[in-house]
Every structure is written in C-alpha cells, then in structure tokens.
Amino acid sequence: MATKAKPFTFSSGATIIASEHNSNFDTIYDEFNGNIDNANIKANAAIAGSKIDLSTIGAIGGSSPSGATFTNLVATTSFSTVTTSFIVAKTVPQNNMATGGVTITWDDEISDVGDNFASNTFTAPTTRKYLMTVIISLENIDVDSTSINVIIVTSNRNYAVHLSQPNRQLSADSAMIVSGSIIADMDASDTATISYGQTAGDTQTNAIVGCFFTGSAI
C-alpha cells in the first residue's frame, strides 16, 4: 500500500458530516491494523531486530527477486558444515616409501573443525568446493629415480601438485620440500588423501617432520 492521504479536510465553521469524520479515522485504523508496509515507515526508523520476522523478509534494499524470500539463516544454516576445516601434520617420519605410490600418513591432528578427518583421510561432509594445501618434506631421494610426484587424491579426480625428475635435476641423493594447493569440487562423503609416487630408484625416500595437509570449505 502507498502512503495514506486524509480523505476530508474541515474548515472553521463548516458543518461536520459524520460519514466524512469517520472516513478520516477509518483511514488511520485500516492502515495501522495490519496494513503498514515499507511506504509508511520512515527512513532510518531503527526498528529493533527482535520485532522483524526474518522468515518472511524479501530482498534487502530492493524488490524480491523472482518472488524469493530470505529465510532465517541462524535457524536454517548448519554451521558444522559451513566452518569445515582441518590441519594435520607429521611428527613421525615415514621412511623408505615404496615406489609406485604410497599414502602419506598423518599422526598429528592440529585442528579438525567438524570432525571430518580420520585415518589419514578427509571426508567431505557436504557437496561444495574445498581449498586444500599440502607441504611434503622429503629426504634421501634416490638420484636414480626417474620421477617423483605428490598428488592430492580425491573421489572425483586426482590433482598432481608436484612432479620432478631427480635423475636429471640432482647430482646426488638429496632432500626436497614440495608444496601445492588446489580448489577441489567434492560431493558429500567424497574423500581426499595425499599420495607420494616414485618411478625407478631405490625405496629409500623418507617423508619427515615438516609435512602438512590442510583443507577448508569455501
């Protein structure tokens, strides 16, 4: 409804007709009894939030888009999924890792908001995008290895975050720190782990203290 106009104005000495007098009051009563809308509220009215029904509010600052309404986010949002994140680390070396591929183990759970990390594996609680980062500290890499790689392995796809060729890049057995980050699309109950792979050379490479795997819903 639009702002209301007074139907009748009485001048001094004029005869007051009851129907006109009542019409003025009825206009006020009809508006205040359940019909006040945005047009009747002054700008910067500072209405207390406790008096607003968040379940029926339309688009803030404009018309409701395609008839949609905003719902009470506090009542309908699951914060255990919105704030999903984890940080895990390695405090015990993983020695003599096999060639061909091995899952990196994590013995130090620094943080696990949402309790979604267990047994060296992150399990997505809901379908969304997740930012993941990994830092792997390697030592005693065999110079005769033709390739080493670190992969973030997820249910939907694998993400190679590092690939190198020790036999071409190194002159002797050596150490290396590799790192990478990706945004992974994951469905609810999908999993993510970190894999180390090596081609050729001896099984002598160690993943040592200084390895980290982190993730967060975005």
C-alpha positions as CSV (number, residue, x, y, z in Angstrom):
1,M,0.0,0.0,0.0
2,A,1.1,3.6,-0.6
3,T,1.3,6.4,1.9
4,K,-2.2,7.5,3.0
5,A,-3.9,10.8,2.3
6,K,-6.5,12.4,4.6
7,P,-9.9,12.0,2.7
8,F,-11.6,15.1,4.1
9,T,-10.4,18.4,5.5
10,F,-12.7,20.6,7.6
11,S,-12.5,24.3,7.6
12,S,-13.5,26.5,10.5
13,G,-17.3,26.9,10.8
14,A,-18.1,24.1,8.3
15,T,-20.7,21.5,9.2
16,I,-19.1,18.2,10.1
17,I,-20.7,15.3,8.4
18,A,-20.4,12.0,10.4
19,S,-19.6,9.8,7.5
20,E,-16.7,12.2,6.4
21,H,-15.5,12.4,10.0
22,N,-15.5,8.6,10.4
23,S,-13.8,8.2,7.0
24,N,-10.8,10.1,8.2
25,F,-10.5,7.9,11.3
26,D,-11.2,4.7,9.3
27,T,-8.2,5.5,7.0
28,I,-5.9,5.6,10.0
29,Y,-7.4,2.5,11.7
30,D,-7.3,0.4,8.5
31,E,-3.6,1.3,7.9
32,F,-2.4,0.6,11.4
33,N,-4.3,-2.6,11.9
34,G,-2.1,-4.9,9.9
35,N,-1.5,-2.9,6.8
36,I,1.6,-0.9,7.5
37,D,4.2,-1.5,4.8
38,N,7.6,-0.1,3.6
39,A,6.0,3.1,2.2
40,N,4.7,4.0,5.7
41,I,7.9,3.6,7.6
42,K,10.3,6.5,7.7
43,A,13.9,6.2,6.6
44,N,16.3,5.3,9.4
45,A,13.5,4.1,11.6
46,A,15.9,1.9,13.6
47,I,13.4,-0.8,14.1
48,A,14.6,-3.4,16.7
49,G,15.7,-6.7,15.1
50,S,13.6,-8.6,17.6
51,K,10.5,-7.1,16.0
52,I,11.3,-8.4,12.5
53,D,10.2,-11.8,11.2
54,L,13.2,-13.0,9.3
55,S,11.3,-15.8,7.8
56,T,9.3,-13.5,5.6
57,I,11.7,-10.7,4.7
58,G,12.0,-10.1,1.0
59,A,15.2,-8.9,-0.8
60,I,17.1,-6.4,1.3
61,G,17.3,-3.0,-0.2
62,G,15.1,-3.8,-3.2
63,S,12.2,-5.8,-4.7
64,S,12.1,-9.5,-4.0
65,P,14.0,-11.3,-6.8
66,S,11.7,-13.7,-8.7
67,G,9.4,-13.9,-5.6
68,A,12.2,-15.4,-3.5
69,T,12.4,-14.6,0.2
70,F,15.3,-14.6,2.7
71,T,15.0,-17.2,5.5
72,N,16.3,-17.1,9.0
73,L,19.9,-18.0,8.4
74,V,20.6,-18.7,12.1
75,A,17.7,-21.3,12.2
76,T,18.4,-22.9,8.8
77,T,22.2,-23.0,8.4
78,S,24.3,-25.9,9.7
79,F,27.4,-24.2,11.0
80,S,29.2,-27.6,11.3
81,T,29.4,-27.8,7.5
82,V,30.0,-24.1,6.8
83,T,33.1,-24.0,9.0
84,T,34.6,-27.3,7.9
85,S,38.4,-27.1,8.1
86,F,41.4,-29.2,9.2
87,I,45.2,-29.0,9.7
88,V,47.2,-32.2,10.1
89,A,50.9,-32.8,10.3
90,K,53.6,-35.4,10.5
91,T,55.7,-35.8,13.7
92,V,56.9,-39.3,12.9
93,P,58.9,-39.9,9.8
94,Q,57.6,-42.2,7.1
95,N,60.7,-44.0,5.9
96,N,61.7,-45.9,2.8
97,M,58.5,-45.2,0.9
98,A,57.7,-47.7,-1.8
99,T,58.0,-46.8,-5.4
100,G,54.8,-46.8,-7.4
101,G,52.7,-44.9,-4.9
102,V,52.1,-44.7,-1.1
103,T,49.6,-42.8,1.0
104,I,51.1,-40.2,3.3
105,T,50.2,-40.7,6.9
106,W,49.3,-38.0,9.4
107,D,49.8,-38.6,13.1
108,D,49.3,-35.0,14.5
109,E,45.8,-33.6,14.2
110,I,46.3,-29.9,14.9
111,S,42.7,-28.8,14.1
112,D,39.6,-30.6,12.8
113,V,36.6,-28.3,12.8
114,G,33.6,-30.5,12.0
115,D,35.4,-33.8,12.9
116,N,35.8,-34.8,9.2
117,F,39.5,-36.0,9.3
118,A,40.4,-39.6,10.3
119,S,42.7,-42.4,9.3
120,N,44.8,-40.1,7.0
121,T,41.7,-39.1,5.1
122,F,39.4,-36.1,4.8
123,T,35.8,-36.9,4.2
124,A,33.6,-34.1,2.8
125,P,30.5,-33.5,5.0
126,T,28.6,-31.7,2.2
127,T,28.8,-31.0,-1.6
128,R,30.8,-27.9,-2.2
129,K,34.3,-26.5,-3.1
130,Y,37.3,-27.1,-0.7
131,L,40.6,-25.4,-0.7
132,M,43.4,-27.8,0.1
133,T,47.1,-27.3,0.5
134,V,50.0,-29.7,1.1
135,I,53.6,-29.4,2.1
136,I,55.8,-32.5,1.9
137,S,59.4,-32.5,3.2
138,L,61.4,-35.3,1.6
139,E,64.9,-36.6,2.3
140,N,67.3,-39.2,0.9
141,I,65.7,-39.0,-2.5
142,D,67.5,-41.5,-4.8
143,V,69.3,-39.7,-7.6
144,D,68.5,-42.6,-9.9
145,S,64.7,-42.0,-9.6
146,T,63.3,-41.0,-12.9
147,S,60.4,-39.2,-11.4
148,I,58.7,-38.3,-8.1
149,N,55.3,-36.8,-7.6
150,V,52.9,-35.7,-5.0
151,I,49.2,-36.0,-5.7
152,I,46.0,-34.9,-3.9
153,V,43.8,-37.9,-4.5
154,T,40.0,-37.2,-4.3
155,S,37.0,-39.3,-5.2
156,N,36.2,-37.1,-8.2
157,R,39.7,-36.7,-9.6
158,N,43.4,-36.6,-8.8
159,Y,45.4,-33.3,-8.6
160,A,49.2,-33.5,-9.2
161,V,50.7,-30.7,-7.2
162,H,54.4,-31.7,-7.9
163,L,56.4,-33.6,-10.5
164,S,60.2,-33.7,-10.7
165,Q,62.9,-35.9,-12.3
166,P,65.7,-36.5,-9.8
167,N,67.9,-38.3,-12.3
168,R,68.0,-35.1,-14.4
169,Q,67.8,-32.5,-11.6
170,L,70.0,-33.9,-8.9
171,S,73.7,-34.8,-8.8
172,A,73.4,-37.0,-5.7
173,D,70.9,-38.3,-3.2
174,S,69.2,-35.3,-1.8
175,A,66.4,-33.6,0.1
176,M,63.5,-31.6,-1.3
177,I,60.4,-29.7,0.0
178,V,57.4,-29.8,-2.3
179,S,54.1,-27.9,-1.9
180,G,50.9,-27.1,-3.8
181,S,47.3,-26.1,-3.4
182,I,44.1,-26.7,-5.3
183,I,40.4,-26.0,-5.1
184,A,38.6,-29.4,-5.3
185,D,35.0,-29.9,-6.1
186,M,33.7,-32.7,-3.8
187,D,30.4,-34.3,-3.2
188,A,29.2,-35.3,0.2
189,S,31.1,-38.3,1.6
190,D,33.9,-37.9,-1.1
191,T,37.4,-38.4,0.3
192,A,40.8,-36.8,-0.1
193,T,44.3,-38.2,0.7
194,I,47.9,-37.3,-0.2
195,S,49.9,-39.8,-2.3
196,Y,53.6,-40.0,-2.9
197,G,54.8,-41.7,-6.1
198,Q,58.2,-42.6,-7.4
199,T,59.5,-44.2,-10.6
200,A,62.7,-46.3,-10.5
201,G,65.5,-45.9,-8.0
202,D,65.6,-47.5,-4.5
203,T,62.8,-47.3,-1.9
204,Q,64.8,-45.1,0.4
205,T,62.9,-41.7,0.3
206,N,61.6,-40.5,3.6
207,A,58.8,-38.1,4.4
208,I,60.0,-36.3,7.5
209,V,58.8,-33.8,10.2
210,G,57.6,-30.7,8.4
211,C,54.8,-32.2,6.4
212,F,51.4,-30.6,6.5
213,F,48.0,-31.1,4.9
214,T,45.2,-28.5,5.3
215,G,41.7,-28.0,3.9
216,S,38.8,-25.7,4.3
217,A,35.3,-25.4,2.8
218,I,34.9,-22.2,0.7
